[in-house]
Amino acid sequence: MTSTNLKQVDYLKPWIIFFALSFVATTIAGAIVGGIAGALLAVVGGGRLISIVAGLLGFLVSLPISYFCFRFAVSKFLVPKISSTTESTVEPLKAAA
């Protein structure tokens, strides 16, 4: 088994980028979806349900956004480092004698 020589900084940079992108994107999307849901429920007369429905919809919208932000951060900053270290340390299989 080959080992990669990744340091904590190599993991920290993608995590910070994921966290920042995810936080901003889910905050904006949650505010938009929650605002629309709140407005619709206010018109219908479901004033007590606004916080529950808006919170649930905001959470559901944040799941795919978080996934795509995570996928971007890992594929952009972590996978190239892992693949470059494994390519240089992999030895070809030797034929049995």
PDB file as gemmi writes it, atoms N, CA and C in Angstrom:
CRYST1    1.000    1.000    1.000  90.00  90.00  90.00 P 1                      
ATOM      1  N   MET A   1       0.841  -1.178   0.000  1.00  0.00           N  
ATOM      2  CA  MET A   1       0.000   0.000   0.000  1.00  0.00           C  
ATOM      3  C   MET A   1       0.887   1.242   0.000  1.00  0.00           C  
ATOM      4  N   THR A   2       0.573   2.171  -0.856  1.00  0.00           N  
ATOM      5  CA  THR A   2       1.360   3.385  -0.918  1.00  0.00           C  
ATOM      6  C   THR A   2       0.799   4.422   0.046  1.00  0.00           C  
ATOM      7  N   SER A   3       1.677   5.244   0.550  1.00  0.00           N  
ATOM      8  CA  SER A   3       1.228   6.297   1.453  1.00  0.00           C  
ATOM      9  C   SER A   3       1.445   7.640   0.779  1.00  0.00           C  
ATOM     10  N   THR A   4       0.526   8.535   1.017  1.00  0.00           N  
ATOM     11  CA  THR A   4       0.673   9.874   0.466  1.00  0.00           C  
ATOM     12  C   THR A   4       1.332  10.759   1.508  1.00  0.00           C  
ATOM     13  N   ASN A   5       2.059  11.710   1.047  1.00  0.00           N  
ATOM     14  CA  ASN A   5       2.764  12.624   1.943  1.00  0.00           C  
ATOM     15  C   ASN A   5       2.004  13.936   2.091  1.00  0.00           C  
ATOM     16  N   LEU A   6       0.731  13.839   2.386  1.00  0.00           N  
ATOM     17  CA  LEU A   6      -0.071  15.044   2.563  1.00  0.00           C  
ATOM     18  C   LEU A   6       0.076  15.564   3.982  1.00  0.00           C  
ATOM     19  N   LYS A   7       0.125  16.870   4.084  1.00  0.00           N  
ATOM     20  CA  LYS A   7       0.221  17.516   5.390  1.00  0.00           C  
ATOM     21  C   LYS A   7      -1.148  18.058   5.772  1.00  0.00           C  
ATOM     22  N   GLN A   8      -1.260  18.533   6.998  1.00  0.00           N  
ATOM     23  CA  GLN A   8      -2.531  19.090   7.466  1.00  0.00           C  
ATOM     24  C   GLN A   8      -2.961  20.281   6.620  1.00  0.00           C  
ATOM     25  N   VAL A   9      -2.017  21.071   6.145  1.00  0.00           N  
ATOM     26  CA  VAL A   9      -2.343  22.234   5.325  1.00  0.00           C  
ATOM     27  C   VAL A   9      -3.001  21.795   4.023  1.00  0.00           C  
ATOM     28  N   ASP A  10      -2.585  20.641   3.503  1.00  0.00           N  
ATOM     29  CA  ASP A  10      -3.172  20.132   2.273  1.00  0.00           C  
ATOM     30  C   ASP A  10      -4.646  19.790   2.452  1.00  0.00           C  
ATOM     31  N   TYR A  11      -5.056  19.412   3.639  1.00  0.00           N  
ATOM     32  CA  TYR A  11      -6.457  19.140   3.932  1.00  0.00           C  
ATOM     33  C   TYR A  11      -7.198  20.407   4.336  1.00  0.00           C  
ATOM     34  N   LEU A  12      -6.505  21.317   4.975  1.00  0.00           N  
ATOM     35  CA  LEU A  12      -7.127  22.516   5.518  1.00  0.00           C  
ATOM     36  C   LEU A  12      -7.595  23.473   4.417  1.00  0.00           C  
ATOM     37  N   LYS A  13      -6.793  23.652   3.391  1.00  0.00           N  
ATOM     38  CA  LYS A  13      -7.145  24.577   2.312  1.00  0.00           C  
ATOM     39  C   LYS A  13      -8.448  24.169   1.613  1.00  0.00           C  
ATOM     40  N   PRO A  14      -8.625  22.907   1.190  1.00  0.00           N  
ATOM     41  CA  PRO A  14      -9.902  22.537   0.565  1.00  0.00           C  
ATOM     42  C   PRO A  14     -11.085  22.656   1.536  1.00  0.00           C  
ATOM     43  N   TRP A  15     -10.846  22.376   2.799  1.00  0.00           N  
ATOM     44  CA  TRP A  15     -11.934  22.467   3.766  1.00  0.00           C  
ATOM     45  C   TRP A  15     -12.375  23.919   3.951  1.00  0.00           C  
ATOM     46  N   ILE A  16     -11.436  24.837   4.029  1.00  0.00           N  
ATOM     47  CA  ILE A  16     -11.775  26.249   4.190  1.00  0.00           C  
ATOM     48  C   ILE A  16     -12.527  26.751   2.957  1.00  0.00           C  
ATOM     49  N   ILE A  17     -12.068  26.368   1.786  1.00  0.00           N  
ATOM     50  CA  ILE A  17     -12.743  26.781   0.557  1.00  0.00           C  
ATOM     51  C   ILE A  17     -14.139  26.179   0.490  1.00  0.00           C  
ATOM     52  N   PHE A  18     -14.271  24.899   0.845  1.00  0.00           N  
ATOM     53  CA  PHE A  18     -15.591  24.268   0.883  1.00  0.00           C  
ATOM     54  C   PHE A  18     -16.504  24.985   1.865  1.00  0.00           C  
ATOM     55  N   PHE A  19     -15.999  25.263   3.059  1.00  0.00           N  
ATOM     56  CA  PHE A  19     -16.814  25.901   4.086  1.00  0.00           C  
ATOM     57  C   PHE A  19     -17.279  27.279   3.639  1.00  0.00           C  
ATOM     58  N   ALA A  20     -16.371  28.069   3.089  1.00  0.00           N  
ATOM     59  CA  ALA A  20     -16.722  29.427   2.665  1.00  0.00           C  
ATOM     60  C   ALA A  20     -17.732  29.410   1.514  1.00  0.00           C  
ATOM     61  N   LEU A  21     -17.470  28.599   0.491  1.00  0.00           N  
ATOM     62  CA  LEU A  21     -18.401  28.507  -0.636  1.00  0.00           C  
ATOM     63  C   LEU A  21     -19.763  27.996  -0.188  1.00  0.00           C  
ATOM     64  N   SER A  22     -19.750  26.953   0.601  1.00  0.00           N  
ATOM     65  CA  SER A  22     -20.992  26.349   1.065  1.00  0.00           C  
ATOM     66  C   SER A  22     -21.783  27.318   1.933  1.00  0.00           C  
ATOM     67  N   PHE A  23     -21.102  28.022   2.821  1.00  0.00           N  
ATOM     68  CA  PHE A  23     -21.779  28.968   3.709  1.00  0.00           C  
ATOM     69  C   PHE A  23     -22.459  30.081   2.918  1.00  0.00           C  
ATOM     70  N   VAL A  24     -21.735  30.676   1.997  1.00  0.00           N  
ATOM     71  CA  VAL A  24     -22.285  31.782   1.226  1.00  0.00           C  
ATOM     72  C   VAL A  24     -23.432  31.306   0.332  1.00  0.00           C  
ATOM     73  N   ALA A  25     -23.200  30.215  -0.394  1.00  0.00           N  
ATOM     74  CA  ALA A  25     -24.213  29.729  -1.336  1.00  0.00           C  
ATOM     75  C   ALA A  25     -25.481  29.259  -0.628  1.00  0.00           C  
ATOM     76  N   THR A  26     -25.331  28.520   0.475  1.00  0.00           N  
ATOM     77  CA  THR A  26     -26.530  28.041   1.174  1.00  0.00           C  
ATOM     78  C   THR A  26     -27.252  29.171   1.891  1.00  0.00           C  
ATOM     79  N   THR A  27     -26.523  30.179   2.348  1.00  0.00           N  
ATOM     80  CA  THR A  27     -27.176  31.328   2.977  1.00  0.00           C  
ATOM     81  C   THR A  27     -28.029  32.077   1.963  1.00  0.00           C  
ATOM     82  N   ILE A  28     -27.477  32.317   0.800  1.00  0.00           N  
ATOM     83  CA  ILE A  28     -28.230  33.029  -0.240  1.00  0.00           C  
ATOM     84  C   ILE A  28     -29.418  32.204  -0.710  1.00  0.00           C  
ATOM     85  N   ALA A  29     -29.188  30.927  -1.017  1.00  0.00           N  
ATOM     86  CA  ALA A  29     -30.280  30.077  -1.495  1.00  0.00           C  
ATOM     87  C   ALA A  29     -31.346  29.888  -0.417  1.00  0.00           C  
ATOM     88  N   GLY A  30     -30.937  29.701   0.818  1.00  0.00           N  
ATOM     89  CA  GLY A  30     -31.902  29.551   1.906  1.00  0.00           C  
ATOM     90  C   GLY A  30     -32.732  30.793   2.119  1.00  0.00           C  
ATOM     91  N   ALA A  31     -32.109  31.957   1.977  1.00  0.00           N  
ATOM     92  CA  ALA A  31     -32.850  33.211   2.127  1.00  0.00           C  
ATOM     93  C   ALA A  31     -33.868  33.390   1.010  1.00  0.00           C  
ATOM     94  N   ILE A  32     -33.481  33.044  -0.202  1.00  0.00           N  
ATOM     95  CA  ILE A  32     -34.400  33.174  -1.335  1.00  0.00           C  
ATOM     96  C   ILE A  32     -35.566  32.207  -1.189  1.00  0.00           C  
ATOM     97  N   VAL A  33     -35.261  30.926  -0.953  1.00  0.00           N  
ATOM     98  CA  VAL A  33     -36.316  29.918  -0.829  1.00  0.00           C  
ATOM     99  C   VAL A  33     -37.179  30.187   0.401  1.00  0.00           C  
ATOM    100  N   GLY A  34     -36.557  30.541   1.505  1.00  0.00           N  
ATOM    101  CA  GLY A  34     -37.316  30.847   2.711  1.00  0.00           C  
ATOM    102  C   GLY A  34     -38.191  32.070   2.549  1.00  0.00           C  
ATOM    103  N   GLY A  35     -37.698  33.079   1.851  1.00  0.00           N  
ATOM    104  CA  GLY A  35     -38.493  34.274   1.597  1.00  0.00           C  
ATOM    105  C   GLY A  35     -39.706  33.989   0.735  1.00  0.00           C  
ATOM    106  N   ILE A  36     -39.499  33.184  -0.299  1.00  0.00           N  
ATOM    107  CA  ILE A  36     -40.619  32.818  -1.171  1.00  0.00           C  
ATOM    108  C   ILE A  36     -41.639  31.984  -0.399  1.00  0.00           C  
ATOM    109  N   ALA A  37     -41.156  30.993   0.341  1.00  0.00           N  
ATOM    110  CA  ALA A  37     -42.064  30.149   1.123  1.00  0.00           C  
ATOM    111  C   ALA A  37     -42.793  30.969   2.182  1.00  0.00           C  
ATOM    112  N   GLY A  38     -42.094  31.882   2.835  1.00  0.00           N  
ATOM    113  CA  GLY A  38     -42.721  32.733   3.849  1.00  0.00           C  
ATOM    114  C   GLY A  38     -43.782  33.636   3.253  1.00  0.00           C  
ATOM    115  N   ALA A  39     -43.484  34.199   2.089  1.00  0.00           N  
ATOM    116  CA  ALA A  39     -44.464  35.068   1.435  1.00  0.00           C  
ATOM    117  C   ALA A  39     -45.707  34.287   1.024  1.00  0.00           C  
ATOM    118  N   LEU A  40     -45.499  33.094   0.464  1.00  0.00           N  
ATOM    119  CA  LEU A  40     -46.646  32.277   0.060  1.00  0.00           C  
ATOM    120  C   LEU A  40     -47.488  31.843   1.264  1.00  0.00           C  
ATOM    121  N   LEU A  41     -46.824  31.454   2.322  1.00  0.00           N  
ATOM    122  CA  LEU A  41     -47.570  31.043   3.520  1.00  0.00           C  
ATOM    123  C   LEU A  41     -48.263  32.221   4.193  1.00  0.00           C  
ATOM    124  N   ALA A  42     -47.668  33.392   4.117  1.00  0.00           N  
ATOM    125  CA  ALA A  42     -48.312  34.578   4.695  1.00  0.00           C  
ATOM    126  C   ALA A  42     -49.575  34.937   3.924  1.00  0.00           C  
ATOM    127  N   VAL A  43     -49.535  34.779   2.599  1.00  0.00           N  
ATOM    128  CA  VAL A  43     -50.705  35.064   1.781  1.00  0.00           C  
ATOM    129  C   VAL A  43     -51.809  34.057   2.071  1.00  0.00           C  
ATOM    130  N   VAL A  44     -51.423  32.790   2.235  1.00  0.00           N  
ATOM    131  CA  VAL A  44     -52.401  31.729   2.479  1.00  0.00           C  
ATOM    132  C   VAL A  44     -52.940  31.800   3.909  1.00  0.00           C  
ATOM    133  N   GLY A  45     -52.166  32.337   4.811  1.00  0.00           N  
ATOM    134  CA  GLY A  45     -52.605  32.457   6.195  1.00  0.00           C  
ATOM    135  C   GLY A  45     -51.963  31.445   7.126  1.00  0.00           C  
ATOM    136  N   GLY A  46     -50.873  30.890   6.736  1.00  0.00           N  
ATOM    137  CA  GLY A  46     -50.179  29.909   7.577  1.00  0.00           C  
ATOM    138  C   GLY A  46     -49.046  30.540   8.342  1.00  0.00           C  
ATOM    139  N   GLY A  47     -49.329  31.575   9.073  1.00  0.00           N  
ATOM    140  CA  GLY A  47     -48.306  32.338   9.780  1.00  0.00           C  
ATOM    141  C   GLY A  47     -47.481  31.525  10.754  1.00  0.00           C  
ATOM    142  N   ARG A  48     -48.093  30.541  11.414  1.00  0.00           N  
ATOM    143  CA  ARG A  48     -47.361  29.743  12.397  1.00  0.00           C  
ATOM    144  C   ARG A  48     -46.434  28.725  11.740  1.00  0.00           C  
ATOM    145  N   LEU A  49     -46.719  28.402  10.509  1.00  0.00           N  
ATOM    146  CA  LEU A  49     -45.905  27.403   9.808  1.00  0.00           C  
ATOM    147  C   LEU A  49     -44.701  28.003   9.085  1.00  0.00           C  
ATOM    148  N   ILE A  50     -44.626  29.305   8.991  1.00  0.00           N  
ATOM    149  CA  ILE A  50     -43.584  29.944   8.177  1.00  0.00           C  
ATOM    150  C   ILE A  50     -42.187  29.523   8.620  1.00  0.00           C  
ATOM    151  N   SER A  51     -41.901  29.586   9.899  1.00  0.00           N  
ATOM    152  CA  SER A  51     -40.543  29.257  10.345  1.00  0.00           C  
ATOM    153  C   SER A  51     -40.219  27.781  10.146  1.00  0.00           C  
ATOM    154  N   ILE A  52     -41.193  26.905  10.331  1.00  0.00           N  
ATOM    155  CA  ILE A  52     -40.943  25.466  10.158  1.00  0.00           C  
ATOM    156  C   ILE A  52     -40.727  25.133   8.684  1.00  0.00           C  
ATOM    157  N   VAL A  53     -41.634  25.580   7.836  1.00  0.00           N  
ATOM    158  CA  VAL A  53     -41.542  25.271   6.405  1.00  0.00           C  
ATOM    159  C   VAL A  53     -40.318  25.931   5.782  1.00  0.00           C  
ATOM    160  N   ALA A  54     -40.079  27.188   6.118  1.00  0.00           N  
ATOM    161  CA  ALA A  54     -38.926  27.884   5.554  1.00  0.00           C  
ATOM    162  C   ALA A  54     -37.616  27.233   6.018  1.00  0.00           C  
ATOM    163  N   GLY A  55     -37.546  26.837   7.266  1.00  0.00           N  
ATOM    164  CA  GLY A  55     -36.357  26.160   7.769  1.00  0.00           C  
ATOM    165  C   GLY A  55     -36.131  24.819   7.101  1.00  0.00           C  
ATOM    166  N   LEU A  56     -37.196  24.054   6.923  1.00  0.00           N  
ATOM    167  CA  LEU A  56     -37.095  22.741   6.272  1.00  0.00           C  
ATOM    168  C   LEU A  56     -36.674  22.891   4.808  1.00  0.00           C  
ATOM    169  N   LEU A  57     -37.303  23.826   4.112  1.00  0.00           N  
ATOM    170  CA  LEU A  57     -36.933  24.042   2.709  1.00  0.00           C  
ATOM    171  C   LEU A  57     -35.499  24.555   2.575  1.00  0.00           C  
ATOM    172  N   GLY A  58     -35.091  25.422   3.479  1.00  0.00           N  
ATOM    173  CA  GLY A  58     -33.711  25.912   3.458  1.00  0.00           C  
ATOM    174  C   GLY A  58     -32.712  24.789   3.665  1.00  0.00           C  
ATOM    175  N   PHE A  59     -33.029  23.873   4.579  1.00  0.00           N  
ATOM    176  CA  PHE A  59     -32.163  22.716   4.812  1.00  0.00           C  
ATOM    177  C   PHE A  59     -32.103  21.823   3.575  1.00  0.00           C  
ATOM    178  N   LEU A  60     -33.242  21.554   2.965  1.00  0.00           N  
ATOM    179  CA  LEU A  60     -33.273  20.691   1.782  1.00  0.00           C  
ATOM    180  C   LEU A  60     -32.531  21.313   0.600  1.00  0.00           C  
ATOM    181  N   VAL A  61     -32.612  22.626   0.466  1.00  0.00           N  
ATOM    182  CA  VAL A  61     -31.889  23.301  -0.615  1.00  0.00           C  
ATOM    183  C   VAL A  61     -30.384  23.283  -0.345  1.00  0.00           C  
ATOM    184  N   SER A  62     -30.003  23.327   0.923  1.00  0.00           N  
ATOM    185  CA  SER A  62     -28.580  23.372   1.255  1.00  0.00           C  
ATOM    186  C   SER A  62     -27.863  22.045   1.004  1.00  0.00           C  
ATOM    187  N   LEU A  63     -28.572  20.938   1.008  1.00  0.00           N  
ATOM    188  CA  LEU A  63     -27.925  19.627   0.817  1.00  0.00           C  
ATOM    189  C   LEU A  63     -27.220  19.504  -0.533  1.00  0.00           C  
ATOM    190  N   PRO A  64     -27.900  19.716  -1.664  1.00  0.00           N  
ATOM    191  CA  PRO A  64     -27.164  19.591  -2.935  1.00  0.00           C  
ATOM    192  C   PRO A  64     -26.107  20.674  -3.121  1.00  0.00           C  
ATOM    193  N   ILE A  65     -26.362  21.875  -2.605  1.00  0.00           N  
ATOM    194  CA  ILE A  65     -25.360  22.938  -2.724  1.00  0.00           C  
ATOM    195  C   ILE A  65     -24.096  22.552  -1.964  1.00  0.00           C  
ATOM    196  N   SER A  66     -24.271  22.025  -0.768  1.00  0.00           N  
ATOM    197  CA  SER A  66     -23.129  21.593   0.032  1.00  0.00           C  
ATOM    198  C   SER A  66     -22.360  20.475  -0.671  1.00  0.00           C  
ATOM    199  N   TYR A  67     -23.084  19.534  -1.268  1.00  0.00           N  
ATOM    200  CA  TYR A  67     -22.434  18.431  -1.983  1.00  0.00           C  
ATOM    201  C   TYR A  67     -21.582  18.941  -3.135  1.00  0.00           C  
ATOM    202  N   PHE A  68     -22.129  19.848  -3.953  1.00  0.00           N  
ATOM    203  CA  PHE A  68     -21.384  20.343  -5.100  1.00  0.00           C  
ATOM    204  C   PHE A  68     -20.203  21.216  -4.683  1.00  0.00           C  
ATOM    205  N   CYS A  69     -20.344  21.957  -3.604  1.00  0.00           N  
ATOM    206  CA  CYS A  69     -19.216  22.738  -3.092  1.00  0.00           C  
ATOM    207  C   CYS A  69     -18.114  21.816  -2.571  1.00  0.00           C  
ATOM    208  N   PHE A  70     -18.499  20.748  -1.872  1.00  0.00           N  
ATOM    209  CA  PHE A  70     -17.529  19.771  -1.377  1.00  0.00           C  
ATOM    210  C   PHE A  70     -16.814  19.089  -2.537  1.00  0.00           C  
ATOM    211  N   ARG A  71     -17.586  18.682  -3.528  1.00  0.00           N  
ATOM    212  CA  ARG A  71     -17.020  18.005  -4.686  1.00  0.00           C  
ATOM    213  C   ARG A  71     -16.038  18.919  -5.423  1.00  0.00           C  
ATOM    214  N   PHE A  72     -16.391  20.194  -5.569  1.00  0.00           N  
ATOM    215  CA  PHE A  72     -15.505  21.154  -6.226  1.00  0.00           C  
ATOM    216  C   PHE A  72     -14.200  21.309  -5.451  1.00  0.00           C  
ATOM    217  N   ALA A  73     -14.314  21.524  -4.142  1.00  0.00           N  
ATOM    218  CA  ALA A  73     -13.114  21.776  -3.329  1.00  0.00           C  
ATOM    219  C   ALA A  73     -12.183  20.570  -3.323  1.00  0.00           C  
ATOM    220  N   VAL A  74     -12.730  19.383  -3.205  1.00  0.00           N  
ATOM    221  CA  VAL A  74     -11.903  18.175  -3.165  1.00  0.00           C  
ATOM    222  C   VAL A  74     -11.271  17.908  -4.525  1.00  0.00           C  
ATOM    223  N   SER A  75     -12.074  17.993  -5.586  1.00  0.00           N  
ATOM    224  CA  SER A  75     -11.526  17.685  -6.912  1.00  0.00           C  
ATOM    225  C   SER A  75     -10.532  18.733  -7.392  1.00  0.00           C  
ATOM    226  N   LYS A  76     -10.695  19.958  -6.955  1.00  0.00           N  
ATOM    227  CA  LYS A  76      -9.807  21.028  -7.405  1.00  0.00           C  
ATOM    228  C   LYS A  76      -8.499  21.083  -6.619  1.00  0.00           C  
ATOM    229  N   PHE A  77      -8.552  20.825  -5.316  1.00  0.00           N  
ATOM    230  CA  PHE A  77      -7.381  21.065  -4.479  1.00  0.00           C  
ATOM    231  C   PHE A  77      -6.774  19.807  -3.851  1.00  0.00           C  
ATOM    232  N   LEU A  78      -7.539  18.743  -3.679  1.00  0.00           N  
ATOM    233  CA  LEU A  78      -7.011  17.571  -2.991  1.00  0.00           C  
ATOM    234  C   LEU A  78      -6.667  16.426  -3.943  1.00  0.00           C  
ATOM    235  N   VAL A  79      -7.540  16.141  -4.890  1.00  0.00           N  
ATOM    236  CA  VAL A  79      -7.321  15.018  -5.806  1.00  0.00           C  
ATOM    237  C   VAL A  79      -6.035  15.183  -6.624  1.00  0.00           C  
ATOM    238  N   PRO A  80      -5.729  16.362  -7.156  1.00  0.00           N  
ATOM    239  CA  PRO A  80      -4.471  16.476  -7.903  1.00  0.00           C  
ATOM    240  C   PRO A  80      -3.234  16.140  -7.064  1.00  0.00           C  
ATOM    241  N   LYS A  81      -3.249  16.510  -5.793  1.00  0.00           N  
ATOM    242  CA  LYS A  81      -2.107  16.199  -4.938  1.00  0.00           C  
ATOM    243  C   LYS A  81      -2.021  14.702  -4.653  1.00  0.00           C  
ATOM    244  N   ILE A  82      -3.163  14.072  -4.457  1.00  0.00           N  
ATOM    245  CA  ILE A  82      -3.166  12.632  -4.189  1.00  0.00           C  
ATOM    246  C   ILE A  82      -2.754  11.869  -5.434  1.00  0.00           C  
ATOM    247  N   SER A  83      -3.304  12.234  -6.577  1.00  0.00           N  
ATOM    248  CA  SER A  83      -2.971  11.497  -7.803  1.00  0.00           C  
ATOM    249  C   SER A  83      -1.523  11.714  -8.218  1.00  0.00           C  
ATOM    250  N   SER A  84      -0.970  12.889  -7.974  1.00  0.00           N  
ATOM    251  CA  SER A  84       0.428  13.118  -8.349  1.00  0.00           C  
ATOM    252  C   SER A  84       1.383  12.334  -7.445  1.00  0.00           C  
ATOM    253  N   THR A  85       1.033  12.154  -6.176  1.00  0.00           N  
ATOM    254  CA  THR A  85       1.908  11.389  -5.290  1.00  0.00           C  
ATOM    255  C   THR A  85       1.779   9.896  -5.537  1.00  0.00           C  
ATOM    256  N   THR A  86       0.591   9.416  -5.887  1.00  0.00           N  
ATOM    257  CA  THR A  86       0.443   7.974  -6.120  1.00  0.00           C  
ATOM    258  C   THR A  86       1.044   7.575  -7.458  1.00  0.00           C  
ATOM    259  N   GLU A  87       0.975   8.439  -8.470  1.00  0.00           N  
ATOM    260  CA  GLU A  87       1.565   8.110  -9.767  1.00  0.00           C  
ATOM    261  C   GLU A  87       3.072   7.985  -9.672  1.00  0.00           C  
ATOM    262  N   SER A  88       3.698   8.787  -8.830  1.00  0.00           N  
ATOM    263  CA  SER A  88       5.154   8.745  -8.755  1.00  0.00           C  
ATOM    264  C   SER A  88       5.655   7.606  -7.863  1.00  0.00           C  
ATOM    265  N   THR A  89       4.792   7.039  -7.021  1.00  0.00           N  
ATOM    266  CA  THR A  89       5.253   5.998  -6.107  1.00  0.00           C  
ATOM    267  C   THR A  89       4.782   4.594  -6.507  1.00  0.00           C  
ATOM    268  N   VAL A  90       3.927   4.476  -7.508  1.00  0.00           N  
ATOM    269  CA  VAL A  90       3.426   3.162  -7.918  1.00  0.00           C  
ATOM    270  C   VAL A  90       4.472   2.458  -8.756  1.00  0.00           C  
ATOM    271  N   GLU A  91       4.750   1.224  -8.399  1.00  0.00           N  
ATOM    272  CA  GLU A  91       5.691   0.424  -9.166  1.00  0.00           C  
ATOM    273  C   GLU A  91       4.919  -0.565 -10.020  1.00  0.00           C  
ATOM    274  N   PRO A  92       5.378  -0.838 -11.205  1.00  0.00           N  
ATOM    275  CA  PRO A  92       4.688  -1.815 -12.053  1.00  0.00           C  
ATOM    276  C   PRO A  92       4.803  -3.213 -11.442  1.00  0.00           C  
ATOM    277  N   LEU A  93       3.797  -4.046 -11.722  1.00  0.00           N  
ATOM    278  CA  LEU A  93       3.817  -5.426 -11.214  1.00  0.00           C  
ATOM    279  C   LEU A  93       4.887  -6.220 -11.933  1.00  0.00           C  
ATOM    280  N   LYS A  94       5.577  -7.059 -11.173  1.00  0.00           N  
ATOM    281  CA  LYS A  94       6.612  -7.916 -11.768  1.00  0.00           C  
ATOM    282  C   LYS A  94       6.001  -9.279 -12.034  1.00  0.00           C  
ATOM    283  N   ALA A  95       6.403  -9.887 -13.118  1.00  0.00           N  
ATOM    284  CA  ALA A  95       5.883 -11.198 -13.480  1.00  0.00           C  
ATOM    285  C   ALA A  95       6.407 -12.256 -12.530  1.00  0.00           C  
ATOM    286  N   ALA A  96       5.592 -13.253 -12.272  1.00  0.00           N  
ATOM    287  CA  ALA A  96       6.006 -14.343 -11.384  1.00  0.00           C  
ATOM    288  C   ALA A  96       7.105 -15.154 -12.056  1.00  0.00           C  
ATOM    289  N   ALA A  97       8.056 -15.617 -11.262  1.00  0.00           N  
ATOM    290  CA  ALA A  97       9.190 -16.341 -11.835  1.00  0.00           C  
ATOM    291  C   ALA A  97       8.879 -17.777 -12.086  1.00  0.00           C  
TER     292      ALA A  97                                                      
END                                                                             
